[in-house]
């Protein structure tokens, strides 16, 4: 009697695009496939099936997703790749067009169907097309993850979806209504992250400051942070994507008084002109934004405030833009990112009159970023001679320096601190906290020396 031949499972590769919230979905799919016995490979040329977790936030993100799929499709002809699975925001938003416009794709999963990834892989391995679009407003939140960030840092998604309905944004169409995860689930995952050795926990959602309103009838971010610090010993807890209109006194007090919450907040304002804010359907006006920033600075004098602004929105006049630039100078945000408005179909702003010329958008983007650079250079010069606590990330063998981030720097988006080791021959490991004296600056970054 011949032994039964068991077909070897295909090797799986992953490409994760877009934001940290999308990265967590990738990590959940990784965990499901690993638990199902699939081998995961970091080398695309070794993969039998590649999963592309796509982004569709703005036009450039959509194009990156499409280009990534087309680049990977080359492996079908020239290597042994058998299939491509598209997941994430592009797959959700263009569900009726993916197979037609991108015939290279073999399976498509919407954002509500990431837990169907095993079925998709099985179908593609068997030479079949597959698609699933579960209801994104009821799909499970959370799940086991294979954390792909460095050991010392991780993201923790506390909610999904968005109810804000900004007129320029397609996220509610793609991700569905805002849904908080139960507090006990979030705290349990934080404890899991601690067991993995995480030193920095970054709390994320589309609107982190809204956390708890749907489940508990009130804003509960401060209480959630308090419970995480009570039940873990993670040294740094960071808050990302908080909206100015939802910054409660309780939240400010928690950031101020809790020594393990870094004195940092990500507070996207998008604009300061009342006229533009109203057209954007942002909650609150310019006065509210200014008052929120002032409250934060008054109550937490050493807080680092990051913001995001959007330039070139339909109908934005030179006066509106000048008002924004003046406020950027006045507010002296510690960190600022800018976007030029991207016209997204199926959003109210897409049909608005007075669309701005692309070159004007680019010019305004360049000017607001030059304005911010002057702010940062002034702030960085004030740091010379001071000593800061730095979370070491790695050693750069070319420049022969270590680098890392201070408490005022979120991963991937903020300033780096480069430093030499004056502690003798002792190696500084990634994830180690070290005191660094700042000696000089280069553009947005700081240069220093580790002293203890």
SULQUI-V576363 format. One record per pair of residues at least 24 apart in sequence whose C-alpha atoms are under 8 Angstrom apart, sorted by sequence separation. I is the first residue (numbers start at 1). GAP is how many residues later the second one is. D is the distance in whole Angstrom. If there is no record, write none. Layout:
i | gap | d
I | GAP | D
I | GAP | D
This chain:
i | gap | d
85 | 24 | 8
87 | 24 | 7
106 | 24 | 7
107 | 24 | 5
108 | 24 | 7
109 | 24 | 6
110 | 24 | 7
112 | 24 | 4
236 | 24 | 5
237 | 24 | 5
238 | 24 | 6
241 | 24 | 8
242 | 24 | 6
243 | 24 | 6
244 | 24 | 7
340 | 24 | 8
65 | 25 | 7
111 | 25 | 6
112 | 25 | 8
235 | 25 | 5
236 | 25 | 6
237 | 25 | 6
239 | 25 | 7
240 | 25 | 6
241 | 25 | 5
242 | 25 | 5
243 | 25 | 6
244 | 25 | 7
340 | 25 | 6
12 | 26 | 7
112 | 26 | 8
113 | 26 | 7
234 | 26 | 8
235 | 26 | 8
236 | 26 | 6
238 | 26 | 7
239 | 26 | 6
240 | 26 | 5
241 | 26 | 6
242 | 26 | 7
243 | 26 | 7
307 | 26 | 7
339 | 26 | 7
11 | 27 | 6
12 | 27 | 6
13 | 27 | 6
14 | 27 | 8
26 | 27 | 7
87 | 27 | 7
112 | 27 | 5
219 | 27 | 8
238 | 27 | 7
239 | 27 | 7
240 | 27 | 8
241 | 27 | 7
306 | 27 | 6
309 | 27 | 8
311 | 27 | 7
313 | 27 | 8
338 | 27 | 7
390 | 27 | 8
418 | 27 | 8
422 | 27 | 6
423 | 27 | 7
9 | 28 | 8
10 | 28 | 7
11 | 28 | 5
12 | 28 | 5
13 | 28 | 5
14 | 28 | 7
44 | 28 | 8
62 | 28 | 7
158 | 28 | 6
222 | 28 | 6
226 | 28 | 7
305 | 28 | 6
306 | 28 | 6
307 | 28 | 6
308 | 28 | 6
309 | 28 | 7
310 | 28 | 6
311 | 28 | 6
312 | 28 | 6
313 | 28 | 5
416 | 28 | 8
417 | 28 | 6
418 | 28 | 6
419 | 28 | 6
420 | 28 | 7
421 | 28 | 6
422 | 28 | 6
423 | 28 | 6
9 | 29 | 6
10 | 29 | 7
11 | 29 | 6
12 | 29 | 6
13 | 29 | 6
222 | 29 | 5
225 | 29 | 8
304 | 29 | 8
305 | 29 | 5
306 | 29 | 4
307 | 29 | 5
308 | 29 | 5
309 | 29 | 5
310 | 29 | 5
311 | 29 | 5
312 | 29 | 5
415 | 29 | 6
416 | 29 | 5
417 | 29 | 5
418 | 29 | 5
419 | 29 | 4
420 | 29 | 5
421 | 29 | 5
422 | 29 | 6
423 | 29 | 7
9 | 30 | 8
11 | 30 | 7
13 | 30 | 7
14 | 30 | 8
45 | 30 | 7
156 | 30 | 8
221 | 30 | 7
304 | 30 | 6
305 | 30 | 6
306 | 30 | 6
307 | 30 | 6
308 | 30 | 5
309 | 30 | 6
310 | 30 | 6
311 | 30 | 6
338 | 30 | 8
415 | 30 | 5
416 | 30 | 7
417 | 30 | 6
418 | 30 | 6
419 | 30 | 5
420 | 30 | 6
421 | 30 | 7
13 | 31 | 6
22 | 31 | 7
50 | 31 | 8
73 | 31 | 6
180 | 31 | 6
181 | 31 | 8
208 | 31 | 8
229 | 31 | 7
304 | 31 | 8
306 | 31 | 8
308 | 31 | 8
310 | 31 | 6
338 | 31 | 7
415 | 31 | 8
417 | 31 | 7
419 | 31 | 6
48 | 32 | 6
49 | 32 | 6
52 | 32 | 7
54 | 32 | 7
57 | 32 | 8
180 | 32 | 6
208 | 32 | 7
209 | 32 | 7
210 | 32 | 8
222 | 32 | 6
226 | 32 | 8
337 | 32 | 8
22 | 33 | 8
47 | 33 | 8
48 | 33 | 4
49 | 33 | 6
50 | 33 | 7
51 | 33 | 6
52 | 33 | 6
53 | 33 | 6
54 | 33 | 6
55 | 33 | 6
56 | 33 | 5
156 | 33 | 8
180 | 33 | 8
182 | 33 | 7
201 | 33 | 7
208 | 33 | 6
209 | 33 | 5
210 | 33 | 8
13 | 34 | 5
45 | 34 | 7
46 | 34 | 8
47 | 34 | 6
48 | 34 | 5
49 | 34 | 5
50 | 34 | 5
51 | 34 | 5
52 | 34 | 5
53 | 34 | 5
54 | 34 | 5
55 | 34 | 5
56 | 34 | 5
70 | 34 | 7
156 | 34 | 7
180 | 34 | 7
200 | 34 | 7
203 | 34 | 7
207 | 34 | 6
208 | 34 | 5
209 | 34 | 6
11 | 35 | 7
12 | 35 | 5
13 | 35 | 8
15 | 35 | 7
17 | 35 | 8
45 | 35 | 8
46 | 35 | 8
48 | 35 | 7
49 | 35 | 6
50 | 35 | 6
51 | 35 | 6
52 | 35 | 6
53 | 35 | 5
54 | 35 | 6
55 | 35 | 6
69 | 35 | 8
85 | 35 | 8
179 | 35 | 7
180 | 35 | 7
199 | 35 | 5
200 | 35 | 7
201 | 35 | 6
202 | 35 | 6
203 | 35 | 6
204 | 35 | 7
205 | 35 | 8
206 | 35 | 7
207 | 35 | 6
208 | 35 | 8
314 | 35 | 7
394 | 35 | 7
11 | 36 | 5
12 | 36 | 6
13 | 36 | 6
14 | 36 | 6
15 | 36 | 6
16 | 36 | 6
17 | 36 | 6
18 | 36 | 7
19 | 36 | 8
45 | 36 | 8
49 | 36 | 7
51 | 36 | 7
53 | 36 | 8
54 | 36 | 5
69 | 36 | 8
85 | 36 | 8
178 | 36 | 8
179 | 36 | 8
198 | 36 | 7
199 | 36 | 6
200 | 36 | 5
201 | 36 | 5
202 | 36 | 5
203 | 36 | 5
204 | 36 | 5
205 | 36 | 7
207 | 36 | 6
210 | 36 | 7
336 | 36 | 7
392 | 36 | 7
393 | 36 | 8
394 | 36 | 5
10 | 37 | 8
11 | 37 | 5
12 | 37 | 5
13 | 37 | 4
14 | 37 | 5
15 | 37 | 5
16 | 37 | 5
17 | 37 | 5
18 | 37 | 5
54 | 37 | 7
56 | 37 | 8
187 | 37 | 8
191 | 37 | 8
199 | 37 | 6
200 | 37 | 6
201 | 37 | 6
202 | 37 | 6
203 | 37 | 6
204 | 37 | 7
209 | 37 | 6
263 | 37 | 8
270 | 37 | 8
276 | 37 | 8
392 | 37 | 7
393 | 37 | 5
10 | 38 | 5
11 | 38 | 6
12 | 38 | 6
13 | 38 | 6
14 | 38 | 6
15 | 38 | 6
16 | 38 | 7
17 | 38 | 6
190 | 38 | 7
194 | 38 | 7
200 | 38 | 7
202 | 38 | 7
209 | 38 | 7
245 | 38 | 6
265 | 38 | 8
267 | 38 | 7
268 | 38 | 7
269 | 38 | 6
270 | 38 | 6
271 | 38 | 6
293 | 38 | 8
314 | 38 | 7
315 | 38 | 7
392 | 38 | 5
393 | 38 | 6
10 | 39 | 7
12 | 39 | 7
14 | 39 | 8
136 | 39 | 7
137 | 39 | 6
142 | 39 | 8
154 | 39 | 7
194 | 39 | 7
245 | 39 | 6
263 | 39 | 7
264 | 39 | 5
265 | 39 | 7
266 | 39 | 6
267 | 39 | 6
268 | 39 | 4
269 | 39 | 6
270 | 39 | 4
271 | 39 | 6
276 | 39 | 8
314 | 39 | 7
315 | 39 | 5
333 | 39 | 8
391 | 39 | 8
392 | 39 | 5
84 | 40 | 8
136 | 40 | 6
137 | 40 | 6
141 | 40 | 7
187 | 40 | 7
191 | 40 | 7
194 | 40 | 6
263 | 40 | 5
264 | 40 | 5
265 | 40 | 5
266 | 40 | 5
267 | 40 | 5
268 | 40 | 5
269 | 40 | 6
270 | 40 | 5
271 | 40 | 8
276 | 40 | 6
314 | 40 | 5
315 | 40 | 6
316 | 40 | 8
328 | 40 | 8
332 | 40 | 8
391 | 40 | 6
392 | 40 | 5
83 | 41 | 6
92 | 41 | 7
183 | 41 | 6
187 | 41 | 6
191 | 41 | 6
263 | 41 | 6
264 | 41 | 6
265 | 41 | 6
266 | 41 | 6
267 | 41 | 7
268 | 41 | 7
270 | 41 | 8
314 | 41 | 4
315 | 41 | 7
334 | 41 | 8
335 | 41 | 8
391 | 41 | 6
392 | 41 | 6
82 | 42 | 8
83 | 42 | 7
137 | 42 | 8
190 | 42 | 7
264 | 42 | 8
313 | 42 | 7
314 | 42 | 6
329 | 42 | 7
333 | 42 | 8
334 | 42 | 7
391 | 42 | 5
392 | 42 | 7
18 | 43 | 7
82 | 43 | 7
142 | 43 | 8
245 | 43 | 7
256 | 43 | 7
313 | 43 | 7
321 | 43 | 8
325 | 43 | 6
328 | 43 | 7
329 | 43 | 7
332 | 43 | 6
390 | 43 | 6
391 | 43 | 7
154 | 44 | 7
161 | 44 | 8
162 | 44 | 6
187 | 44 | 8
244 | 44 | 8
245 | 44 | 7
252 | 44 | 7
256 | 44 | 6
276 | 44 | 7
312 | 44 | 6
328 | 44 | 7
332 | 44 | 8
389 | 44 | 7
390 | 44 | 5
151 | 45 | 7
152 | 45 | 6
153 | 45 | 5
156 | 45 | 7
158 | 45 | 7
159 | 45 | 8
160 | 45 | 6
161 | 45 | 6
162 | 45 | 7
244 | 45 | 6
247 | 45 | 7
255 | 45 | 8
275 | 45 | 8
334 | 45 | 8
389 | 45 | 6
390 | 45 | 6
151 | 46 | 6
152 | 46 | 4
153 | 46 | 6
154 | 46 | 6
155 | 46 | 6
156 | 46 | 6
157 | 46 | 6
158 | 46 | 6
159 | 46 | 5
160 | 46 | 7
253 | 46 | 8
325 | 46 | 7
329 | 46 | 7
389 | 46 | 5
390 | 46 | 7
151 | 47 | 6
152 | 47 | 5
153 | 47 | 5
154 | 47 | 5
155 | 47 | 5
156 | 47 | 5
157 | 47 | 5
158 | 47 | 6
159 | 47 | 7
245 | 47 | 8
252 | 47 | 7
273 | 47 | 6
388 | 47 | 6
389 | 47 | 6
17 | 48 | 7
152 | 48 | 6
153 | 48 | 6
154 | 48 | 6
155 | 48 | 6
156 | 48 | 6
157 | 48 | 6
159 | 48 | 8
244 | 48 | 6
252 | 48 | 8
273 | 48 | 8
312 | 48 | 7
387 | 48 | 6
388 | 48 | 5
153 | 49 | 8
155 | 49 | 7
159 | 49 | 7
312 | 49 | 5
387 | 49 | 5
388 | 49 | 6
158 | 50 | 7
273 | 50 | 7
311 | 50 | 6
387 | 50 | 4
388 | 50 | 8
272 | 51 | 7
273 | 51 | 7
386 | 51 | 6
387 | 51 | 6
159 | 52 | 7
272 | 52 | 6
312 | 52 | 7
385 | 52 | 6
386 | 52 | 6
158 | 53 | 7
271 | 53 | 6
311 | 53 | 6
384 | 53 | 8
385 | 53 | 5
311 | 54 | 6
384 | 54 | 5
385 | 54 | 6
272 | 55 | 7
383 | 55 | 7
384 | 55 | 5
384 | 56 | 6
384 | 57 | 8
381 | 59 | 7
381 | 60 | 7
380 | 61 | 6
111 | 63 | 8
111 | 64 | 7
377 | 64 | 8
380 | 64 | 8
380 | 65 | 8
22 | 66 | 7
377 | 66 | 7
380 | 66 | 7
376 | 67 | 8
377 | 67 | 7
376 | 68 | 6
280 | 69 | 8
373 | 70 | 7
373 | 71 | 7
49 | 72 | 8
49 | 75 | 8
49 | 76 | 8
335 | 79 | 7
93 | 80 | 8
93 | 81 | 6
36 | 82 | 8
92 | 82 | 6
32 | 83 | 8
33 | 84 | 7
29 | 85 | 6
32 | 85 | 8
33 | 85 | 6
89 | 85 | 6
28 | 86 | 8
29 | 86 | 7
32 | 86 | 7
89 | 86 | 8
29 | 88 | 6
25 | 89 | 7
304 | 104 | 5
303 | 105 | 8
32 | 112 | 8
57 | 112 | 8
167 | 112 | 7
168 | 112 | 7
31 | 113 | 6
32 | 113 | 8
57 | 113 | 7
167 | 113 | 5
28 | 114 | 8
31 | 114 | 5
57 | 114 | 7
166 | 114 | 6
167 | 114 | 6
10 | 115 | 7
28 | 115 | 6
30 | 115 | 7
31 | 115 | 5
166 | 115 | 5
28 | 116 | 6
29 | 116 | 8
30 | 116 | 6
165 | 116 | 7
166 | 116 | 6
28 | 117 | 4
27 | 118 | 5
28 | 118 | 7
164 | 118 | 8
27 | 119 | 5
164 | 119 | 8
27 | 120 | 6
24 | 121 | 7
27 | 121 | 7
24 | 123 | 8
24 | 131 | 7
24 | 132 | 8
24 | 133 | 7
21 | 134 | 8
20 | 135 | 7
21 | 136 | 7
264 | 143 | 7
263 | 144 | 7
264 | 144 | 6
262 | 145 | 6
263 | 145 | 7
262 | 146 | 7
236 | 171 | 8
238 | 172 | 8
168 | 173 | 8
168 | 174 | 8
170 | 174 | 7
168 | 175 | 7
169 | 175 | 7
168 | 176 | 7
170 | 176 | 7
170 | 177 | 6
169 | 178 | 6
168 | 179 | 6
167 | 180 | 6
168 | 180 | 7
167 | 181 | 5
168 | 181 | 5
167 | 182 | 5
168 | 182 | 7
21 | 183 | 7
20 | 184 | 8
21 | 184 | 7
199 | 232 | 7
152 | 278 | 8
153 | 278 | 8
152 | 279 | 5
151 | 280 | 7
59 | 283 | 6
58 | 284 | 6
59 | 284 | 8
58 | 285 | 8
59 | 285 | 7
58 | 286 | 7
